[in-house]
């Protein structure tokens, strides 16, 4: 009789088909069906995008969802939420605010590359501050806009003015009229600071920047991409030249437009860094918050995954972070992905839902059943084994 195992299931969401919670539950269910004597621990992960609140709410006892109505990405009311994490010992309460559920692209029925903005995200941050949180985790994946975080900063008390001294219009289009920035009314950071969590490492400007790389995904054509990039460059210049702040000239030094992650969420990474927030790896920050390293250290097997495992997966994505922890603690790493387009050589075994289902379309139509089957296949040792594993 085989020994019982401690198994941790720590996947990211399969974007467009299943949340991280659904993915973890299905994989864990399939494993438990095949090996009912094992202990299966569900630890759904996130990297700062959609599902970050869900992952943390499941993992952290005592977390409380805080409903809120905010301004959506094109001005309509949106029912959203932020997450209140209770304090422990010397650590006070933490507020988790997710851009995807306040100002995200999935909230749009029609893409609005020039008009979408981040005001609702800032309103949710204000709600968390007003509640008295002592630290903020700001998850900025899944944005609809390219406004440099100006909408969020405006909600926090900053002023972005046109030549007549009036507030600029919301969205990336409004940035073209910016001539003055006033940070004198900007809310203070909470005592424990604010961390920006993202898996994006792009700078703010130019060919690898927010507009060029992510603008087309938000509906921008080549002319709009160029206009947005010019406007973001203008934001950087004007912050340095004209910013009025309670800490003279400090605003120009708080953010580096070339820093990795400054281009995340249409430049919201840069905007939040102007506030004083610090850009962190999304997967690492979420893992720390849920205690994933301890869980993997105590486990025999860890299963991770994402919708598409490709050459980008090594750049701070959840699977690469999880497999790093597994290697550190001698835990057996396994992978489940919707499709596998790069060699999963670091994993002992892997399962592609597309191969199980016969096609990507079939896998996406019924992901939960194939995730269950993937968990069962891994438990039975029927998965594809990496050629690098002896």
N, C-alpha and C positions, 0 to 999 in steps of 0.2 A: 504494500500500500504506500502511495507516495506521501511525503510529508506535507503537512499543511503549510500554507504560505501567507505572508502578509503582503497585500497588493494595494498599491496606491494608484488611483486613476486620476491623472492630472492633465487633461487636454485643454486646448483653447476651443473657442467656438468654431463651428464649420460655417463660415459666413454665408448667409443666404439660404441655409438649410436647417441648421440646428444650433441652439445655444450651447455654451460650454456645460451648463448643468444637464441639459438633455443628452449631450454626448457622453459625459461621464456616467450618467445613470444607465444608459444603454450598454456601454462597454462593460461596466461593472456587472450589470445584470446578466449579460452573456457569459462572462467569466464565472459568476456564481452558479449559473445553471450547469456549467461543465464541471466545476470543482466546488461543490457546496460546502465543503469543510474549510475553505480558505476564508481569511478575514479580508474583506475588500473595503478600502477607505476611499470615499469620493472627495476629490480635491480639485474641482473645476478651476481653470486658470483663465487669465486674461492678460493682455499686454497694453491696456490703456484704451482699447476700443469698446465697442458695444459689448455689454455683458460683464463689464468690470464690477458694477454694483452687484449683479446677481452672484458672481463668484465670491465676493467678499461677504455678502450677506449670508450665504450658505456656510462659509467656513468659519466665521467669527461669531461665537455665541453672544447673544445680547444685542446684536446689531439691529437697528431700527430704520425702516424705510420712512422717509419724511416727504410726503406728497407736497407738490407745489405747482402752481400755474405760472408759466413764464411766457415771454414773447418768443414765438417760434422763429425759424430761420428766415422767413419772409414776412414777419410781422403778425402772424395769426397766433391766438392763444394756444398753448400746448400744455397738456397735463403731463408733468414730469415728476421726478423725485431725486432726492439726494439721500445719502446713507450716513447715519450717525453710528459711529463705532464707540463703544464705551471705553473709558480709560482704565488702565491697569497700573497699579502702584504709582510710580512717578510720572507715568505717561497720561496726559489728559485725553479728553475726547477728541476724536478725529472725524472730520466731515469728508466724505467722498462725493465728488461732483463729477458727473459724466457728461461730456459734451454731446455724445451720441443721442442721449434722450432729451436734451434741451435744445440743441442747435444742429442736430445731425442730418445727414443727407437722406436717411430713410424716412424722415418726417415730411419730405417734399413729394408732392404729386407730379411736379414739373421742375426740372433742374433750373436753377437761377444763379448762374456763375458770377454775375456782376452785382446782384442785389442781395444774395443771402448773407446773413451776418450772425454774430455770436452774442447778441444782447441777452438772450435767455440763459446762456451759460453763465454769464456774469451775474444775472439776477439770482440764479441758484447759489452761486458762491456767496452773494450778499446774504441770502437766507441762512446759510450755514454760519457765516460770521455773526449774524444777529442772534443766532441760537447760542453762541458762546463757545464754539469749538476751539480747541487749542492748537489744532494742526489741520491742514488741508491736503488731501490727495486729489489732484486734478487730472482726470483721465480725458485725453483730448483726441482720441481716434474717432473716425467716422464723420468728420465735419462736412458741412454743405457749402462752406464759404471760403473766400480768400480775402479776408478783411484785416489780416495782421493782428487779430485779437482786439481790434479797436472797439467793437461792440461790447465785448466783455469788460474792457477797461472803462468804457463810458458808464456802464452799469455800476462799476466800482467807484465812480466819482471823477474820473478824468474827463477833460474837455478837449475835443478835436474840432478846430474852428476853420472856417473858410475865410476868404479875403474880407468879407463884410463882418466878421466876428460872430457868425452864426454857426451852430453845430453842422458838421458835414452830414450828408445823407448816409444812411446805413449801407453797409456792404462794400465790396471792393470798388464799385463805381465811385462812391463818395470820396474815397481816398485821393482821387485825382484833384480834388479841390482843397486839400489840406494845406494850410500855411502856418498854423500855430497849434502847439500842444501845451496844455496846462494840466500838470499833475498835482497842483496844490490841494485839490479836494479829494485825492485818491485815498481810499480806505487803507488803513494799516494792515499789514500781514498779521495773522494770529501769532501768538507767542511762540508756538512751535514751528512756525514757518509754513511754507506751501511747497509741495513737490509736484512737478508736472510729470505724468507718467505716459510714455509713448514708446512705440517700437520703431518710430520713424527717426532716421538719422540725417535727413536732408537739411542743408542750410536754408536760409530764407530766400536768397536771390539767385538769379542766373540759371544756367542750364540744368542744374540739379536742385533748383529751388522750388518753393511752394507752388508758384504759378505754373512753371514749365512742366513739372512732374505730375502734380495732382490736379491742376486746372482742367485738363481735358476730361478727367474722370468726373468732374463736377459740371461738365457741359460747356466749357469754354473752348471757342475756336482759336485759331492761331493769332488772330488780331487781338482777341480778348486776353489771351495769355500774355502777350507783349504789353498790353495796357496795364494788366494787373501787376506784372513784374516791375514796370516803371513806377507804379503807385506805391508798391512796397518799398522800393528804393527811396522814393520821396519821403516815406514815413521815417525811415532810418535817418535820412539827412535832416529832416525838420526836427526830429527829437533831439538830435545833437546840437542844432543851431538855436532853437527857439523855446525849448521846453521850460515852462515855469513850474517849479517844484519846491516843496518845503525843504528839500536837500539840494541846493544849487548844483546843477550840472550832473548830479548823480544819475539821473535817468539815462543819460547817454552812456554811462559806464555799466549799467546794470545788465545789459543784454548785448550779446555779440551776434550779429546777423550771420556770421560764418560758423557759429557753434552747431555741432550736431543736434538736430531736433528743433532748431529755431524755425525751420520751415514746416514743422508738423501742424496739421489742422489749418492749412491756409495762412500760416504765419502766426497762429495763436501761441505757439511755443515762444516765439520772440516777444509777443505782446505781454504774456504772463511773466517772462523773464524781466521785462521792464518794470513790472510790479515788484520784483524781487523773488519770485518763485524760482526754484532750481529744477532743471531738466534731469530726469532720471530714466533709466531703463524700465519700461513698463513691466516686463515679465519679472525682473528682479524685485521691483517694488511690491508688486502684488504677491509674489512668493514670500517675501519677508512678512507682509501683513497677515498671511494665512498660515505661517509657520511650516511652509512646504519642506524646507531642508530637514527639519526634525522628522517629519513624516517619512521622507525618503530614506533618511539614515536608519530608521527603525524597520524599513520594509525589505522584503526579499526581491520584489518586482515592482517596477513603476511603468505605467502605460501612459504615454502622452500622444498628442496628435493635433492636427489642424486640417482645414479643408483642402489645401494644396501644399504639399511638401515639395519645395523646389530650391533652386540655388539661393533664393533670398531667405530661406528658413534659417540659415546659419547666422544671419545678421540681427541677432537680438530677439528672434521669435521665440514663442513658448517652447517648442520642441527642443531647440538647441540649448536653451537654458536648463530645461529639465534633464536632458541627457548629461549635461555638465555636472549637475548635482549627483546623478546616478554614478557617474565615473568616480567622483570624489569619494563616495561612500560605499562603493562596491555593490551597488544595487543593479539588478538585471533590467536593462532598458528595452522597452518595446514601443512600437509606433503603429498608430492607426491614422490613415489620411484618406480624404476623399479621392485624391489622385496623388501618385508618387512620381515626380518628374525629375528627381535627382537621386543619386545613390544614397540610401539611408545607411551608410557604412558604419555609423557610430551605434546603431541599434542592433540588438541581438536578433530581432525578428521584426517583420513589418507586415501590415495588411492594407491593401488598397481597396476602398469601397467600390471604385469603378470596376476593378477586376472581379470582385465578388458579384456585383450586380450585372456585369456584362457590358456596361457603358456608363459614362458620367451622368447622362440624363436619367437613367434608371436609378442610379444611386441617390441623386438629388430628389427624386420623386418620393422616395420612401427611406430617408436616411436612418431613421431610428432602427428599423428592422435589420438593416445591413450593419449598423454599428453593433447591435446585439450579436449578430453572426460573427463579426470581427472579434469581439470579446471572447466568444465561444471558441473560435479558431485558435486564438492565441493561447487560451487555457489548455487546449488539446494538443498544442504543439504543431498545429497544421498550417502555421503562417510561413511566409517566405523568409528564409534565414539569410542574414547578411553574409556575403562571401568573405568578409573580413573576420568573421567569428569562427573559431575553431571548435 
